[in-house]
Amino acid sequence: MSVPNDELEHILDHLNDKNKIVAKSFLSWLLEKQLDEEDDYLTASDLKAIEKGQLEFQSGQTKSLGDLKRELEI
């Protein structure tokens, strides 16, 4: 969900000083979390492994998780 900047500024302007400290701490945490998530991009070797797995599945060399679950009655 996206919040327009002016709405966010309006909300922040109406916080009392104690809640502004909490909001700042929370927003800082969100920014740090966002930076951590940016490290989760797939690498070139990840993409090659996925492509290899797809080709193996299409050629019948491997099975899907659903097929394995059915075979093992899980």
N, C-alpha and C positions, 0 to 999 in steps of 0.2 A: 504494500500500500504506500502510496506517495502522498506526502503532505506538502501543500504549497508553502513556500518560504514565508510569505506574509502571515499565514496562519500560525506557523511555528513561532515566528517572532512575537505575534500577539499572545500566544500562550506563555512564552518565556517572560514577556513584559509583565504579566499578571501574577507571576509567582512571587511569594514572599522570599526574603533573603535565605531562610533556612532551606526552602525547597529549591532555590536556585543552586545551592551547593549540591544537593542531591541530584538535580538535573544535570549539572556539569559533570559530576562523577559518572552518572549513567551514560551520558553521551560520549564521554572519553572511553568508557568501557566498550561501547558499540563501535567506535572508530578502531580500537585495538582489535576487536573481534573481526571486523571487516578486513583489516590488513592480514590477519591470520588466515582468513578464508581465501584470500587472493593467492596464497601459497599452494592451494589445493588444485591448481590447474594441471591438466594432463601433460606429461612430457612426450617427446617424440617417441621414446621407447614404449610408453604406455599405449600410445595410439597404434604403434606397430603390433603390439601384443593383442590388442583388441581386434585389429584387422585379421591377424593370424587366426585368432579364435573363431571369428566369424567364418573365415574360409574353411577351417576344419569342421565347423558345425554344418556348413552347407554341403560339404563333401561326405558327411556321415562319419567322420573320424571321432567326433565327440557327441555328447547328448546334452539336451537342455536340462536345467534343474528340475523342471516339471516332469520330464520323462524319468529322471532318476528317482524322484519322489514316488511316482506311480510304481516303478519297478520294485522299490524297497517298501512300498505300502506305508509311507510316512504321511 
